[in-house]
Amino acid sequence: MKKFLNNPEDFVDEMLEGIYLAHPEVTHVGDDLRCFVRTNPVPGKVGLVTGGGSGHLPLFLGFVGENMLDGAGVGGVFQSPSSEQVLDVTRHVDQGAGVLYLYGNYSGDLMNFDMAGELADLEGIRTMTVLGRDDVASSVVGEEHKRRGVAGIFFAYKAAGAAAAAMKPLDEVARLAEKASARTRTIGVALSPCIVPEVGRPSFQIGADEMEIGMGIHGEPGITRKTLTPANEMVDEMMARILAEQSYETEKDVAVLINGLGATPLEELYVIYRRTAQVLDQAGARIRHVFIGEFATSMEMAGASISVLQLDDELQPLIAMGANTPFFKHIAQ
């Protein structure tokens, strides 16, 4: 294992210390570095809380900031934050309008966020929950509730953050976040494994000439492993899964996210976007927003994912709103 770290057990906290030193617009609750919050909460606004395991930067904490999220519970690498940490973040971000939990559909997160929500309710803090379930490879049509939340949760963050910034009430913020989540489809491809610092060995094995389509961001098995194909063929195969669930006959506008999993050069992401744009154009879609870069990584995994959000008149202005976080800057469009 070759990584820039000291003691592997200190990796997450030392990473957080570096972020706090670099970005004074974020801080932590009390003495717990893993309770990540905005320095200046907005009075009267619905609080937005996410969370999950480390190893996915900028997901999850990287989207805490202006017109986005208000706090995040930070777990160990690929581990859920505790219910106590989520509750502490909830207390801090609550500004009297309630708190929306927005996170990926994983068992540990579900258990700990649900427990935190129950405890918050006992303290008079109203909470609601929206889950990211955008990974088309993780379950079939008709069982979307079983799907994992991956990079496409970014669109739900964007919609919820814009709605909350407009001072909409909790129920409305939750509705719009759910709408964005339900209209997003993502599929990924991995070329290499990653190494969790405390484990010290690759999370899985894959041949030097192989790719795995549909692999999850923790190394969950994909839907097909095969010899690496040219980029166009790979994108065509991935987009076929998304197009099977989206039609652009009446609602043509889309937002596209091309996400690198940690070790994919930006140049290659643009090669992927080039073909994705061609496929969407042929399908009758009209691309309104494009986001390319690292949004949900898996340590140093080589790979990428494609997310497509089908827009409507409600979602379009929410995605267009500007945002400013330590890891994400967006000029209003």
Secondary structure as UniProt FT lines:
FT   HELIX           8..10
FT   HELIX           11..22
FT   TURN            24..25
FT   STRAND          26..29
FT   TURN            30..31
FT   STRAND          32..38
FT   TURN            43..44
FT   STRAND          47..54
FT   TURN            57..60
FT   HELIX           61..63
FT   STRAND          71..77
FT   HELIX           83..93
FT   STRAND          99..104
FT   HELIX           107..122
FT   TURN            123..124
FT   STRAND          127..132
FT   HELIX           136..138
FT   TURN            141..142
FT   HELIX           144..146
FT   TURN            151..152
FT   HELIX           153..165
FT   TURN            166..167
FT   HELIX           170..182
FT   STRAND          184..190
FT   TURN            197..199
FT   TURN            208..209
FT   STRAND          210..213
FT   TURN            217..218
FT   STRAND          224..227
FT   HELIX           231..243
FT   TURN            244..245
FT   STRAND          253..260
FT   HELIX           266..282
FT   TURN            283..284
FT   STRAND          286..293
FT   TURN            299..300
FT   STRAND          303..310
FT   TURN            313..314
FT   HELIX           315..320
FT   STRAND          323..324
FT   STRAND          329..330
//
